[in-house]
Amino acid sequence: MSESTDNPLVEFRDVSFFHAAASAPVISQLTFSVQQGETLVLLGESGCGKTTTLKLINRLLLPTSGEVRVENKSTIEWDPIRLRRRAGYVIQEGGLFPHFTVANNVGLVPALERWDDARIKKRVNELLSLVGLEPNEFADRYPGELSGGQRQRVGVARALAAEPPLLLLDEPFGALDPLTRASLQRQFAELTRRLKKTAVFVTHDVREALLLGSRIGLMHQGRLRLLETPENFLKSKDKQALAYIETLALAPTGSPAAEESA
Amino acid sequence: MTFWRFLQQNWPELLTLLRQHVWLVFVSTLIAVAIGIPTGILLTRKKSLRSPILGIANVMQTIPSLALFGFLIPLKYVGGIGARTAIVALVLYSLLPIIRNTVTGILGVDPNVREAAVAMGMTGRQVLWQVELPLAMSVIITGVRVAMVIAIGVATIAAAVGAGGLGVFIFRGIRQFDNNLLLAGAVPAALLALTADFGLGLLERHFAIGRRRKPDTSLGWEKLAVLATSLIAIAVIGEILADWRGSDSFTHSAQTAHVVVGSKDFTESAILAEILAQMLEARGVAVERNFELGGNLPHDALLVGKIDLYPEYTGTSYTAILKHAPITDPHTVYEQVKKEYAEKFNVAVSDPLGFENTFAILVRGADARRLKLKTISDAAPQARNWRAGFGQDFMSRADGYPGFARVYGLKFVEQPREMDLSLTYLALASGQVDLIAGNSTEGRIAALDLVQLEDDRHYFPPYEAVYLVRSDSLARVPALSEALAKLARAISTEEMRQLNYEVDANKRSQAEVVREWIKRKGLAAQ
């Protein structure tokens, strides 16, 4: 599980996190690293600590013990604003600002970074095309006028806007209908490969994990049970991993029913 | 007189009052917004402050407005009489809805959106200004809307502290039983409230998320809202400029002969004030009228120099201001008041004007004739079967009901009703009560066929009408002494009743009634 690599983008060193009120740790003794250019998928059921892990990376949370390092610097030493602007964040339902147009949502971080208007506009159009939304048609719409899938594409475009070295995605496609989800997953896989983005992707859907992950980290009750490539994950004898793999057998790939089983 | 004709005749005054009303509401709402929104934001950040501060604002709103004005009047810096007190009270009432809606609006922002904003690397300030406030804006504006509608209603009561506004018509209408006056005050106030409600409703819709699908159709409304807002803004700026210019000319003329005449908030006091005002004007003195001040406000205003003089009654000064136990000898009372006012307040007391306005114990003429009642003692045995109605003043003052009932051994069927003094006459005439304590100079006593019972045990102290004048004003304006000398013993009780009747019952303007009287008496020229 532990690796020795020269220059990881994100590194967890024996990280535990407790909520003040709760007795059991939300995550305990997490050690792993994310390499440049890879998509690490954190797979697990609700409450296993995968979202908390994500929030520890962009300092929405700070570890109770241990250390999270991003670009070779502990998150506690990072200026949280600078750190977050280097880590594009996508959440379920997109978390778009309902009072901003699509263009303003996508151009948010560039605007915060004080890019000039022409550059922002060019970048927004580029990104909308990239995620498959015609700029002329969508730029001036409000999120309330978009479908769920379109909102999610805007969310991804927004996260990519200021060319952050890192993408953090928290079940971005979880609330979509199966067909839209499958299409977005394919596009996302292609996008990350093309842009060579480093991403940490949280999901409870094993098919999504197998499709998108360079490596899959299986989390259970706050611990990392397994960290393997998709090929090795499928060969694993781990009890939890087998439970996930079984769900694949129950529903053949490509059938919409598979989407509901994870 | 029809309402329409009334409006035509009183149009300029109505406009002035309306402007004052709008100004009071606008300024107080503006201040309440400036305090309330930051406070609301603070409460979303500091949870421990939330319930105490909302609790205080809540309590503030439950204080009846008249009581709140009462608390504020004696306070330095925030109180006194005039617009300032009214604005302070209106601000206190407006705070709760604004604070509460700011808190509700901000806490109601979708947590996903807030989290996304933070995760995108927005600073706390950016999250507040670019995300939380815009998304909470329609809820906040609802709070402002509620606050403004409340303020428009409460501002009618501001007339009681001399702040002007449409309440002036309403209070005067209640005193004079004049429905035209009541309507002229109430209808514009209601229209104002509806307009504010509608205008801010449009603004609120403008900020509501998800209303932007068809921006083109809402453009008309938005233009209208912008237009209305600009009109109000222009009116308010005009008002402020007028005020500023007005205060400028005020300081200028204060150096020459300029007198501020005050009065209490009933017809007779206003008539007496108007008499002196017109006589001074005939003598080339610039006069500012600050009439219809409630309770003991004229006294406070006189002491601080906001007014130079006002009509008063010796008995009131003796008991209510100087806090002496009531006595019955008019001469002693007058001399004592004169001496103590000079010593304590540096205020001069004019010669008596010639009539008394004492409490008049009144019954229906029909009862008096049937039961052959002449004195209060005659009526005492009947009281067992009677109900009584008294003004608030009579119920509470030292020379009022408790002593009165004791001296005459009066016992009524039930505890006397406490009501507005001017309503007691109608209540008596229409048989809802059987005995009241009115004013002896009330114009409608004869018109309503009421009979005054003689105070055969001399319970009531003398209430001789006089003017109270600041000594420095007398020194500054020589015409004042001359006019006051002419008015010594110049008005009989009968004359005063007649003057009151002309204004209260015949609904004539008091300026006109006074002008005729001055002419008849030959008091205009020196």
Interface residues (C-beta under 8 A of the other chain):
Chain A: N58 L60 P80 I81 R82 L83 R84 R85 A87 Y89 I91 Q92 E93 G94 G95 L96 F97 P98 H99 L108 V109 L112 Y142 G144 E145 R158 L168
Chain B: D110 N112 V113 E115 A116 A117 V118 A119 M120 G121 M122 T123 Q126 Q130 V131 P134 L135 I209 G210 R212 R213
